Amino acid sequence: MTGEPIVSIRNVTKKVGRATIIDNLSFDVPQGEIFGFLGPNGAGKTTTIRMMVGLMSITKGEIKIKGKNISSEFEQAIRHVGAIVENPEMYKFLSGYHNLIHYARMIPGITKERIHEVVSLVRLENRIHDKVKKYSLGMRQRLGVAQALLHRPSLLILDEPTNGLDPAGIRELRDYLRFLTRTEGITVIVSSHLLSEMELMCDRVAVLNKGKLIDVKLIQDFIGSDHAAQNYLIEALPAEHALAAIRDIDGVKDAKPVPEGIEVVTERDRIPDILARLVRMNIQIYGVRAQRQSLEDRFLEMTGGEQIG
């Protein structure tokens, strides 16, 4: 991405008494991306989000949203933000539409046309006039997103938006956030403990641990191979003959039997040589595939196996 970042966090520290909750945090969030925020329990994710939206003061450092300082230029900064921190709060005895009408009255310039537009964006047209108490959790999440989008923010912040959603609801939310970034050009910051979903949803992720930033990378850089050697799974029979043959090939760094076949650590360019040798030895080859590391694997490596939350 090019241009000024939508969010710039510089040397941010948060202390509560003598405890340091956030320790000298610095990173940028590029425009037009879905940016994931990951960390174990107590890493400081929600604290950082609360500081970003002005719900918690900053002890040291600065947070800028579209170039405006959230501490000294709060109104100019926050006008660019839509957020759901924890759960969207709605009047359950009102319809979804009247909830949006009520919220729109608080912000000048929101027309009924804009309300209909966001209802269409979150695909609630068929249920918007039902009372919220009849909504599923997924529908309430979508209504919350509609509310957060009413004033046309440049940045949407969602703290644990998948909490309580079933697999269909999680997929629906993921597809919808992708749709938003493509059609509205909105940047989304999302915090979640579901690493498999974050891997599918996000363009870039930041990993926080014990209040410190571990790394920020594009998803493909996190889970793709930065190393010459990769893991491959080769299915071949007889397995013991195949294993012995593979271990004798130059460039094979490791080879070991696993329940699915033979796990081989080597460079990609060595795979044709391995397969050619197995064929010459009349060993039957049933499959070969790269063993891509998941975001969960990388996360556990980086945080020492601490539980995410």
N, C-alpha and C positions, 0 to 999 in steps of 0.2 A: 504494500500500500504506500501511496505517496501523500504528501501534504501534511498539514498540522494534525497531530493526534487529537482525537475527540476528548480523551482523558489523559492528563499528565500528572503523575504522582512523583513527587521529589522529596526524598529524605524524610518521609513521614514517620513520626514516632508517636505512640500513644502510651501514656503511663497512667495507671490507676494506683494511687498511693505509691508504694515502692516497686510495684510490679510493672514490668515493661511488657505490654500486650502486643504492640507492633514496634519493630525495631528497624528504623532507618530504611523504610520501604521506598523503592523507586522503580517505576515502570510506566510505559505508555500503552494506551489502547488505540490502535489505528481505527480510522473511520471505515464503516461499512462491513465490519466483521462481527461474527459471534465469538465472544471472548470468554473462555471458561476460567473460573476461579476455583482452584482445588487446594485441599489441605486436610490433614487429620483433625480430629476433635481438638478444639482449643487452639488451632493454628492462627486464628485472627481474621478469618474470612468475613464473618458478619460484622465484626468491629470495623474492618476496612470499608465495607459497603455502607455502614452507618455514618462513617466520617465523610464518605463521598456524597451522601445526600443531606448532610447537615444535621443528622440526628445525634451526632456525638462530636465533641470538640476535638481538635488536633492539638497534641502537646507540642509538637515541633514539626517543621516542614510545611509543604503546601500541596494542595490538590487543585488542579485547574480543569475546568470543563469548558471546552471550546474557547480556551484562552482566558477564562474568567475564574478568579480565585474563589473557591467555595466559602472561605472564611471571611474575606474582606469585600467580596462582590457577590454575596449570596443570591440575591434576587436575579441578577444577570446570569449567574451560573445555573441556578436550579430551573430556570425557565426552559432550558434545553433538555431536561431530564424527566422521564416517566419511570416510576419505580413501584415494585411490589416487594416489600421487605417482610419476609415470613408469609402470612396468608392474606389474600385480598379481603378486605372488610366491606360487607354489603348490608343493606337493609333487607332482610329476608322477607319481610311482609310486603315489600314493593316489587314491582316487576323489574326485569333487567333494564328495560327502557327508562323507567322512572328513576332508577338508580343513576343512570347516565345523565338524565335531565337534572337531577339534584346536584350532581358533581359539576356539570357544565355551568350552573349558576354561579359557582365560586370563581370562575375564570372568565374574564371578558373576552368576547369575540368568538366563542364557540357557537356555531349555528346548528340548527336541526339537520341541515344537510351533512355537516361534519359528523354528527351522531350517527346518522344512517350509514355514512361512509365507513366508520370504524366498526359498526355492527356487521357490515358486509365483509370487512377485512377479517374479522374473527369468526365469520360464518355462523352467526347466531340469529340470522333473519327469521328462521321458523319458530324460535323460542323466546325472542327478545321481549315479548309481551306477557310471558308467563312469570309468575312470582318466583323470586330467587330461591325460596325454600324448596321449590320443586326441581331445582337444577342439580345435576351431578357435580362432583368436585371438579371434574374437567371443564364443565361449562362455566362454573364460577371462576376458574382460572382464566378462561377466555374472556369472560366479562371484566375481570380485573385488568387484563391486558388492554381491552378496549378502553377502559377508564383511563389507564396510564397513557394511551395514545391520543386522547381527545385534543390535547393542545399542540399536536404535531411536534413531539420532542425529537431531538437528534439522537438521543441516547435512551435506551430502555434497560433498566437494571432489575433483574429477577433473582431473588434470594431463595434458593431451594424450590423452584416452581413445580418440580415433579413430585413433591411430597404428597403421598396419599393417592396418586394417580395409578390406574391400572395400566398394563402394557399398551393397550390401545390408546389411552389418553396421553401417555408419554410420547408415543409415536406421533400423535396428532399435534401435540405442542411442538415437538421437534420440527415437523414439517412446516408448521405455521411460522416459527421463528425464521426458518430459512426463507420462506415466502416474503416475510417482512423485510429482510435485508436486501432481497433482490428487487422488490417492487417499490419499497418506500425509502431505501437507502439508509435505513436506521442501523445504528450500531447497538448490539445487544451484549450486555455483560450478564453472565449467568453463573450462579454458584449451585453446585449439586454434588451429592455423595454418590450418584450413580455413574461410575466411571465409564461403563460401556456406552451409556447414552451420551456422555460428554464427548467421547471419541467420535460418535456419529454426528453430533450436533455442531461442534465448535470448529472454527478455523484456526484458533490459537488458544493456548492455555498457559496460565501462570500457576506455579506450584508454591504454596506457602507452607512453612513448617516452623512452629514455635515463634511465630511473629516475624520470621525472616523470609525473604524471597529466595527460593532455591533456583528457579529458572523460569524464563518465559520463552516459548518456542511455538512455531507453527505445529499443528497436530502431526503432519507428515514427518517433520523433523524429530518429534518426540518418539514416534513409533517406527519410523523408517530407520534404515541402517545407516549410521554415520561411519561404519567400520567396513573395512575391506571384506572381512569374514562374516558370513551369515550362517544361520542354522537351516539345514534342509532335512526333510524327512523322505527317505527312500524306502519304498516297499519292494522287496525282492526275495526270491526263494531259490535255493535254500539259503536261509538267512545267515547261517554261520559261515558259509562259503563267501557270501556277499560281503559280510563284515570283514573277513580276513583280507579279501581283495581290495576293499576300499581303504583299509588302514595302510596298505603298501603303496598307495598312490602319492606321488609328490604333491605338496600343497594342501593335503588334508590335515587340518590342525587337530581334529578329534573325530572319533566315530565310536558310537556306543549303541547297544541294542535298547530299544524302548518297546512298549507293548504294540505300538502302531507300525513298527518297522525298525529302521536304522536312522539314528539322528547323526547327521554329519555337519561338522563345522568346517567350512572351506569358502573360497572365493567363488563367485558366480561363474567365472570363466573356466573353472575346473570341472563343472558338472558334466559337460559333454565327454570329457576324458574318462570320468568315472563310469558313465553309462556305456561308453564304447568298450571299456575293459570288461564290464559285467556281461555284455552281449558276447564278446569273444570267448568268455568262459562258460557260455551256455546257461547263464543264470537268468531266470525269468524276472523281468522288471514289470511291476504292476502300477507303479506311480512314483512321482517325485514332485515335491512342492516345497516352497520356501516357508519357513516357520517365522512369520512376522510377529514381532513383539507387540503386545497390546499396551494401551495406555495404562491399564492396571499394573502390568509388569513393570513399566518404567516408573510409575508412581511409587510402588513398593520399594524399588531400588533406591529412589531418591530420598525417601522419607524413613528408610530403615524399617519398613514393614509396619509402620503405625497405621492404625485404623482411620479411615476417612470418615468425616461426618460433617 
